[in-house]
Amino acid sequence: MQLNNEDKLKKIEYIKEKIFTIDEQIVELVDERFNMGDVLFEYIYKNNIDIIDKNCNEINFSEKTMEYDEYITEFLDYLSDISKKRNNYIQKKYNSKYAYVGDKSNYDLTKFIYEKFLDEKYFRFKPDENLLENILKRKNFVGLNIAYPYKTEIIKYLDNVTDQVQEINEVNLVQFYRNRKFGFNTEYFGIIKLLNRHNINLTGKNILIIKKDESIKTIEYVLKSLNAGNVHIHDLNHSKEIIFSNFDIAFNLTKFSDLDIVPEINFENSKLECLIDISTSTIFSKLYLDAKKFGIKAINGVYKTMYQEKKSIEILSRKRFDDIEFEKIVTEFVKSKLNIVLVGMPGAGKTTIGKKLAKILDRKHIDLDKEFANEYGISPSKYLLERSEESFREKESLVVKKLANLTNAVISTSGGVVQKLDNYYYLKTNSIIFRIDRDLEKLSTKNRPLSYGGIETLVRMRDEREEKYKYFTDFVVKNYGDFNGVAYLIAEKFKDLEF
């Protein structure tokens, strides 16, 4: 029986669907194969079996199989090559000189510092059963950074520890030297240096420590050694409302971004002199920004990590380094993580300038209007023609919230993103914000429903939003029509930033 054209097309669609289904199954199986390979290699190296049997990690996709057609063999060889690369990565990790063991809280900055100063690859070992016992048997390590949950457990495996470790009962650095393992607490040193850098005197001061599940042993030792006054510990497991009114200095140890419920922060009637946010969760946390808003001195903990790792590297390398060398490295790290956000009136040139700026700095460009359209399947201009601005801003804010986790991007926002204060916290988390300012008569109103109505509409809009633009903005750049020039100017200002 001969099929008509319609039936032929249906059969083609059926076959295409079958191919798609099979492709999905192949992807799942290949992914499972790679993961099982990783499990195998991790088991081999974690249990030091490679030291006993040098050939134990040899495994190929085509082992113990029948002969296949050439294209199947080629495919299996390709998968085997990828598997070997993954194996090589795990092998390098377990045979490295320097590594990080435990929770990831400070890993990114620590890795950046170690690889810059020691010119060695730096890896992380995630918490795992019997990890410490097995990893410490390897002879290749020179130094290990120890993070939660191993800071106290590690001590029983060490040959000697410093006086600070004996009092604090926590280690964050292990040095391997002449077949012996020595434990140090350089976190203590990092906090002391951070306080000295900002001329903060704790003598007799009332101290608030904000924590959830973090250890406070080291910070308590610092406070005691610096003769602090009364110390109050606010445990977020018991209360989400933080009141600062009775304290002079506050230390925050918790990543608010990881919490299911954001704590209520009350700076009203506060005599707080300084907030020290050493959670290292973001460059500019909400707590940090709110303290600044109330005129309270706010300190980011990134330099605490820097001084801590500077001390660690000096111990491991037995060399002294100048603080300035490390400060330059930290500034480089911070800039590599920071986004550049562009705000300003509709039609000011944010998207065009953002694209050019991203190209200059070799960064990804994110356009908020496009992100909105991708999220909801409708352009902002069409949405605003059909529904209310209030509804639009609510939906737009959900998109902005997703952008809070981005790093190293250029983000062009909508003209009205400043209408919701929450957007400031989402955008500012890891960003420097530039306002693109342009004369009203030169603003483009094409496909911008809120700008319809001519110059009078734009004047009212500017006047309504002016204070909000000021609140959001770190720097203002004037756009006279030279879009390339504006992009280069922002790039230069960003490169010249100091922290």
N, C-alpha and C positions, 0 to 999 in steps of 0.2 A: 504494500500500500504506500503510495507516494504522499509525503507530507506537504501540506500547503505552507506558504511563507510564514503565516502566523504560528503554526505548530513548530516550524524550524526555529523561529526566534525563541519560542518557549523552551525548546530543548537546549538551545545555547545558554539561556539564563539558568536552567536547571544544572547544566554542567559547570557553569561558572560558580554557582552556589556551592556545589560539591567541592570544587577546587578550593574555594575560600574556607570551607569547613576543615578540609584536610590541612591547609596551611596553618590554621589556628592550632590544630592538634600537633603539627610538627613543631611549631614555636614552643608550645607547652612542654613537649618532650625534650627538646634541645635545652630549654631553660632548666628543666629538672636534671638533665644529664650534667650540665655545667655546675649546678648547685651540688650534686652528689660528688662531682670531682673535687669541688672546694672542700666539702666535708672530709673526703678522703685525705687530701693534702694537709688540711689543718690538723687532722688526727695524727698523721705521720710526724709532722714537725712539732706539734705541741707535746707529743709523748716522746720526742727525741729519737724516734725510730730511724730517722735518716742517719744518725750517728752510728747505729748498729749495722744498717744495711743501706749502702749507697745507691742501690738500684730499686729501692722499694717504691719510688714515686714514678716509675716508668709505666705509662698507660696510654693507649691509643684508642681511637674510635673503632678502628678496623681490626683490633686484636680478636683472635679466636672467632673469626667469621668466615663465611664462604666467600668465593670470588664474586664480585659484583660487576655490573656494567661500568664502563669507564667514567661516565658522568656521576655515578653513585660513589665510586671510589674517590673521585676528585672532591666531591662534597664532604665525604668522611675525612679526607686529609685536611680540608679547610677547617672543619670543626676540631680536629685533633690539634691543629696549630693554635687555635684560640685557647683550647684547654691547656696547652703547654705554657702559653703566655700567662694564664691565670695561676698555674702552678709556679712559674718563675717569680711572680709577684709575691706569693705566699712564702716561697723559699727565701727570697731577699728579706722579707720581713723578719723571719725567724733567724736569719743570719746577719742581721744589721748590727750596727754599733750602738745606736740610740733609738729608743722607742718610748711610747706612752702607754700606760697600762690602766684601763678603767674607763669611767664615765667621760664623755666627750667635752665637758664644759669649757676647758681652756685649750683644747687640742689644736684648733686651727692656728691661733696666734703662736703657740709654742712650736708647732711644726715650722711655721714661717721663720721664726727666729733661729731655730736650730739649723735649718738647711741653709740659711744665709751665712751664719757665722762658722759653722763647722763643715760646710760643703759636703754633707753626708745625707743620704736619704733617711727620712724619719717616718716611722710607722706607728700605728695604734693597734693595741690588743684589746678587744672588747672583753668585758667581764665574762668569765666562763668557769665551769667547774674544774678545780685542781689547776687553774692557770698559773698561779704564783709558784706552786711547788715544782711544776715542770719547767717553766720558763727560766727559773733561777738556776737550773742545772746546766744551761747552755753556757759555753765558754766565750762566745763571741761578743757579748755585750760589754760596753764601756760605761754606759749610764742608762737608767730607766727613770722616767717621770712617773710617779705613782699618784693616781687619782682615786676618788670614791669608787668602790667601797673597800679599797685595799690599804688605806693609809695606816691603819693600826695593825691589821693582820700581817702585813709585810715584816713587821719588827721581829717576829719570832724566827725569821729565816736569815737575819743579818748577824754578822760577826761583831759589829760595833756600831754605836750611834752617838750623836752629839749630846751635849748637856741639854740643849733645847728639846731634842726629841724625848729624852728621859722625862722631862717635865710635861711636855705637851702630849706625849704618847701618840704622835702621828709623824709619819715620814712621807715626803712628797718627792724625794730624790734618792736613788740608790746608785752608788758608785762602785764599780767592779775594779779592784786594784790589787795586783799581786795575789791573785786567787782568794781574795777576801771581799766581803760585801759590806759597805759602810752606808749608814742611813743618815740623811740630813733633812731638816725642815727649812727650806728656803722661802716658803710662803710667809713665815714670820718676818724674814728679812724684807720681803717685798712690801708688806703692809707698813713696816717702819719707814722704809724709804719713801713710800707714797705720802705718808703723813709729813715727813720732813720736807718733801718737795713743795708741799702746799702750806708749810708753816703752821701746821695744826698742832696745838698743845692740848693734850687730854687731861692734864693734871687737875684733879678735883671736879672734872666735868661729869654731868649726868649723861649716861650713854644708853641709847636704844639699839638693840640688835634685832633685825627682822630676819626670820628664818622659817623654813618649812621642814625639810628633811636633812638639811646640810649640817655638818659638824661645826661646832663653834669653839672647839678646843684651842685652835691657834689664835683666833681673834681674842678669846678670853685671856690667853697668856700675854698677848700684846697689851691689852688694856691694863692688866695687873702690873706688867713691867714698866708701863708709862704712868703709873699712879693715877689712873682714872678714878672718878668718884663712883656713884651708884650705877649699877648696870642692870637694865631691864631687858628681858628677852621676850620678844613678841613672836609667838609660834602661830603661823598662819593655819596650822591644822586645827587650832582652837578658836581663832577669831580672825575674820577677814577685814575688820575695820582697824586701821592704824591711826592712832592719835599721837601727834608729835608735841603737844603743848608743854609737856613737863621735861623736855630733853634739850641738851645743848648740841650733842653730836649724834647722828644716826648712821648705822652701818646696815646696808641691805645685802644679804647673801643669796637671795632667791630670784630665780628667773621668772618674773611675772608672766612672760609670754608663754610659759609652759603650764600655767595654772588653768584649771577649768573655769574658775570664777575669779575675776579680777578683783583684788582687794580694794576696799574703800579707803582713799587716802585723804586725811584731814589735816591740812596745814594751818587751819584757822587758829588765830591767837597763839601761834607758835613762836617760841623764842629760839628756835633751832638756828644754830650758827652754820652748820655744815651737814650735808648729806653725802655719804660716801657709798656709791653703788658699786660694789665689787662682785656683783653677780655675773658680769661679763656676758650677759645675754644679748645685748645689742649695743650699738654705739651710743644711741640716745634713748634710754628707756623712758617710759611714761613717768615713772617716779622721778627720774632725773629732770625731765622737762617741767613737771609740775613744781618741783622745788625751785627751779630757775624762775618760773612765773611768779612765785611769791618772794622773789628777791633773796632766796637762800643759796648760799654757795654750794654748788653741786660738783662732785668729782666722779669721773668715770673710772672704773677699775682696770682699764686696759694697761695703765702704767704700773699697777701693782703686779700684774702678770709679767710685764717687761722686766722689772727689777728682780722679781723672783727667778725668772729664767736667766737673767744676766748672772746672778749669783751661782745658779746651777752650772752654767757653762764655764764660769771661772773655776769652779771646783773640779769639773771633769777635765778641762783642758790645762789646768794649773797655770793659767795666764790671767792677767788683769786687763779689763777693757774700760774705755772711757764711756760714761753715761751717754754722751752725745752720739756715739756710734749706734747705740741701741735705740735712742730716741728717733733717729733718722729711719731706722728699720721699722719701728712701730708706726711712724707717720706713713711710710710706704704701704704698710699692711692696711691701715685704716682707710687710706685712699683707694686701695684695691677693692675694698668691701663697700665703700659708700656709693650710693646712687646719686645722680644729679637729677633733681626734680624741677620742672619748669611750670610755673603758675603765671597767671595774668589774664587780662580781659579776653573775651572771645575775639578771634581774629588778630591777636597780637603777634602771631607767628610762632607759637610754641611748637607745633608739629614740624614745620619746615626747619626751624632752628635745631630742634631735637634730633632730627635725622642727620643733619650736617655735623652736629656735635658728636653724635655716636660714631660717625665715620672717622672724625678727627681722633677720637680717643680709643677707637677700636672696641667699642662697647655695643651691647644689644640695645636697640631702641624699642621702647614700649609706648604705644599711643593709647591713652585711656579710652577714647571714643571707640577705637577698634576693639579693645578688650571688652567693652560694654556690648558691642554688636556681636562678638563671638560668644559671649556668655548668654545673651538673651535672644539672639536671632533677629534683632531689629536695631537699626541705627539710632543714635541719640536724637538726631533731628526728627526722624519719623515718630519716635516715641513721644517727644515733646509736643508734636502736632496733635497727637491722639489722646494724650493723658496729661496729668498735672505735673508741674515741676517738682512738687513735694514727693510724689511717687517716684519720679526719676532719680532724685537725689538719694532716696533710700536704697534703690537698686544699685546706683552708682557707687555708693559707699561700701556695699558688699564686695564689689570688684576691687575697689581701692584696698580693702582689708587684705585681699589675696596678694596684692603687690608688696605688702609689708615684709615678706620673706625674701624678696629679691635683693641681690647685691650686684654691684658693678654694672649697673644699667643706667640709661638715660630715659627718664619718664616724662612724656609730655601729657599734662593733665587737661581737663576741661576748664573753661573759664569760670565755672561755678563750683568747682571742687571745694573752694574755701567756705561754702555755705554750711558745711557740717564740720563742727570742731573735731569730731572723731577722726576725720580724714587727716587732720594735722598729725595726730599721734601715729597713724598708720604710715603716712609718708615720711615722717621725720625719723622714724625708728632707725633707719640706716641711710640717711640721706642728708645732703646739703640742698637747700631750696633756693632757686633763683627766680625772681619775678621778671618777666619780659614786659617792659613798659613801652607803650606806643601811643602816639597822639590819637585821640578819639576819631577825628575825621579820616584817619588812615586805616582804621580797623575794618577788616573784611566782615561783611554780614551774610555772605552767601551760605545757604544751608544752615543758618543759625537762627532758629525761630525766636529765641529769647532776645535777639538783637534787632528784630524787625521793628520799624517805627522811627528810624532815623536817629539823628544826633541826640534828640531829647531822651529817647529810650536809653542810649548809651551813657548819657550823663547821669541819669537816675541809677542805672546799674552800677556805674563806677562809684558813685557816692555811697550807695548801699553797701558795697563790698570793700571799700577802701581800707577800713580798719582791719578787716579780715585778711586782706592781702598782706598788710603790714605784719600781722600776727604770724602768718605762715612763713614769711620771707626772711632768708638770711642775707641775700644780696639782691640789689636791683640793677638791671642792665637795660639801658635804653635802646630801642629798636627804631632807627631812622630809615630803615628800608634795606640796609646792607645785611642780609641774613647771614652770609658767610662771615662777615666781620663780627657780628654778635656771637656766633658760635665759637670763633677763635678767641674772642674776649673772655667768654665763660670758661673755655678750656684753660686759658692762662691764669685766671683767678683761682680755678680749682687746683692747678698745679702748685700755686704759691701758698695754698692754705697751710697753716701750722696748727698743731694741736698741743 
